[in-house]
Amino acid sequence: MLTGVIIYEDNVQLRESIAEMITQSGDYVLLGSFPNVLNVKKQVNELDPDIILMDIDMPGGISGIDAVIKIRSFNQRVLIIMLTVFDDNEIVLDAICAGASGYLLKKDLSTRLPEAMLEVLSGGAPMTPSVARMVINSMQNKPKAGNNRYQLTHRETEMLLALSKGFGYKTIALENHISLETVRSHIKNIYEKMQVHSQLEAIAKGKDDGIIR
């Protein structure tokens, strides 16, 4: 049985090039190819792919990272390879933390795509050493359980810290390259985990427990 693939890439020429590589392969079948992720939930549910190739920088106000978060809310099985221009960017780390299975540099697509897809299907996670190092550093720098009894994620802790500095939702979204909707979702999760109903209450609890300073 052939492996089903969906492509999300706003660059028409690159999207068509990737689509051609997949259709010419004897191991994969192209289920869909889209210029944005505005209807990602409907498309993934209906097409039921095995692999998604997802550009990080997508138009329409919803980034590739936002799309990964949305996909993981209803599908934990599909493998998601992020497509990016840079390999030493924390945005790539954000994508992996959001639930991506790995990533591939766009400049390497012509030579590395088949290998990366095979690697992810075999249980691996294609990524360069620089991003692997960022993942390790992120894990090592996580707050200890005693200082994070609310079990906030790394991203949620960052959101709480930003709130404590007086940043608004729009500023947080711009600084972290995510949508306003995603920021609201993170804040909602923080409130639920900390059992609070306001920013001031969340910040106060965060400082009392040493989560933020």
Secondary structure, 3 states (H helix, E strand, C coil): CCEEEEEECCCHHHHHHHHHHHHHCCCEEEEEEECCCCCHHHHHHHHCCCEEEEECCCCCCCCHHHHHHHHHCCCCCCEEEEEECCCCCHHHHHHHHHCCCEEEEHHHHHHHHHHHHHHHHCCCCCCCHHHHHHHHHHHHCCCCHHHCCCCCCHHHHHHHHHHHCCCCHHHHHHHHCCCHHHHHHHHHHHHHHHCCCCHHHHHHHHHHCCCCC
